[in-house]
Amino acid sequence: MANAPHPQKILEVGTGNGVLLCELAKQGYDPTNLLGIDYSAGSITLSQKIAQHREVGQISFEVLNFLTQDPSCLPGMQQAIGSWDLLLDKGTYDAIALAEKDTTGVAPVDLYPGRVVRLLRPGGLFLITCKPFLSKFIPSTLLISNSL
Ligand SMILES: C[S@@+](CC[C@H](N)C(=O)[O-])C[C@H]1O[C@@H](n2cnc3c(N)ncnc32)[C@H](O)[C@@H]1O
């Protein structure tokens, strides 16, 4: 991130305990421009508590399924589609890639690239940390979307 243009709006998918965004806020990123989403309500409650404890409580943390829900359904986030300067994923792709197909035969991971493209602004950055054995699949997965 140090070598990239300074992003304004940052979305972390699968924020877990929210510590990554807390660290960014501590390093000078405007906490009001940071949103962490997770489909686990427990994760979001924990993230909010940690952020308050670390005095970066202005970060937004919301319960949301990255694959099926848009942040635009959240209060004050009506412009959230195609608007993010940076999308962060630390470990969430791993979880999604290992999830089984649903009853219609759709694998959750197949939805992933389209969701990334839908939420990033044109020219926005996507920064992912995942297990090495999965990383070789990511470029081709995202190329399928034909937009990155
Ligand atoms: C391996 S943990 C990583 C958490 C955090 N990013 C970290 O590095 O500590 C994966 C997280 O992704 C969340 N997650 C998995 N699938 C998700 C989805 N479709 N939408 C939102 N969150 C999801 C899980 O609840 C979990 O908190």
The ligand as an ORCA input file, in Angstrom:
! r2SCAN-3c Opt
* xyz 0 1
  C     -10.160    -16.344      7.705
  S     -11.220    -15.125      8.381
  C     -10.234    -13.682      8.141
  C     -10.647    -12.539      9.044
  C      -9.770    -11.276      8.944
  N      -9.769    -10.749      7.588
  C      -8.381    -11.539      9.413
  O      -7.451    -11.487      8.622
  O      -8.218    -11.827     10.600
  C     -12.458    -14.989      7.101
  C     -13.588    -14.042      7.489
  O     -14.428    -13.889      6.350
  C     -15.769    -13.901      6.785
  N     -16.550    -14.291      5.597
  C     -16.487    -15.464      4.910
  N     -17.322    -15.441      3.870
  C     -17.924    -14.216      3.886
  C     -18.882    -13.575      3.053
  N     -19.432    -14.197      1.988
  N     -19.269    -12.314      3.362
  C     -18.745    -11.685      4.434
  N     -17.837    -12.232      5.269
  C     -17.426    -13.483      4.986
  C     -15.797    -14.856      7.961
  O     -16.896    -14.648      8.826
  C     -14.467    -14.527      8.623
  O     -14.588    -13.507      9.595
*
